[in-house]
Amino acid sequence: METLTIIGAGLAGCEAAWQAAQRGVSVVLHEMKPERFSPAHHLAGLAELVCSNSLRGDSLENAVGLLKEELRRCGSLTMEAAEATRVPAGGALAVDRQLFSDYITAKIAAHPLIRLERGEVTDLPAAGTVVIASGPLTSDALAEPLARLTGDRLYFYDAIAPIVAADSLDMTTIFAASRYGKGDGDDYLNCPMNEAEYLRFVDELVRGEKVPPRDFEKIVHFEGCMPVEEMAERGVETLRFGPMKPVGLSDPRTGVEPHAVIQLRAENRERTMFNLVGFQTKLTWPEQRRIFRMIPGLERAEFVRLGSLHRNTFINAPALLLETQQLKSDPRIIFAGQITGVEGYVESAASGFLAGINAACLQQGRPLPVPPAETALGALVHHITNADVRHFQPMNVNYGLFPELAGRVKKKEKRQKLAERALERLEDWRAGL
Ligand code: FAD
């Protein structure tokens, strides 16, 4: 059997190497550190947590807690390392960053089937199974062949608008309509504002606290992804001629065009989540919650994803990848981690976990197992490979990605039932692995 090549020994690459090796596959794992460091990496060890030392909430109330539980049950190296190096952090799973990296580095170094090769990879192997897990700060020398491989569907910045849960919207205020009645009538949901509401909102956007950009993120924003608060700073009317323009949208309750409108577009086919169109932002998270809940109809909005704008190398996964994370145009190549358009430490590890299993199956001539969409693992990979190609932006795991439960379920019991269903389906899937 040929050796499996994995590029990048971050969270996804290490998890993928471990899963493949545990299934009897020989792995060469390439890591450019310490020869070369991205602007955010500083440790010489593997699986470095580049910013916060938290793997976020640990309760099944949060989809990321469920994802961690699924990974634990499936024998994830990331979760084993996190438990071994845990530090107190209330309801979150936080770790000692150095010990976490040391733990994974030692496990990888000691595995008889994994060979770690230090040095920057600048081209892709012409043959054999390859897992690309070079992360959100993939080196420039590798980004070039990746751009060619993906037909320039490789992006270097994300511009994420907040996403809200459909069942938290006040539909007595919001109306469904497309501009000038084009397309399906209810393509967009519209939050109408009168003049006083608009002026107050613009003022809060201008005054709201912003996240300062990191040194390597000081970019000139092109018009298509200008932060909404920067547009507001250009003049009080700018947003009314941009993402908040009301023309062609009459409110069926009044029969007139509102002073301004915030449009919501479905984020997934199931229409369980909607994004605020054109509302990419660098406002801090508490400010986003406070200011965006001033929007009529969003007073009680549940934000499944807050907005952001940062340096992030990722591919257009729905256009390029199969649900097995294989490249459609060359299925011996599998993508893993943040570069696939998942967002977050745990999500990246989860993506690496699936890539490792899939790469091992590919090497061994076995069918590739896709996790059920009802599990957190499955919901995440299903989303990134089936999202709207035209508006694809990175996504973290959240309960809005899961298929609806059958029958009527009380809102406060919904998450618990989704988690119970996920863990049941996970056990069936695991048994078949
Ligand atoms: P990485 O963990 O970055 O691993 C990729 C590895 O590939 C690196 O070790 C890199 O050195 C190596 N590599 C790159 N190019 C090459 C090459 N050409 N040859 C060989 N090796 C190469 N998520 C959170 O959940 N919480 C946070 O607080 C958080 N903060 C972030 C801060 C920043 C600045 C960034 C960019 C991202 C952050 N993320 C955060 C998002 C994401 O979860 C992490 O980036 C995560 O580490 C991604 O995992 P990964 O395995 O895909 O990539």
Residues whose N, C-alpha, C, O or C-beta is under 5 A from the ligand:
A	BS01	FAD	G8 A9 G10 L11 A12 G13 H30 E31 M32 K33 A40 E48 V50 C51 S52 S54 G119 E120 V121 A133 S134 G135 P136 L137 T138 S139 L142 R311 A336 G337 Q338 I339 E343 G344 Y345 V346 S348
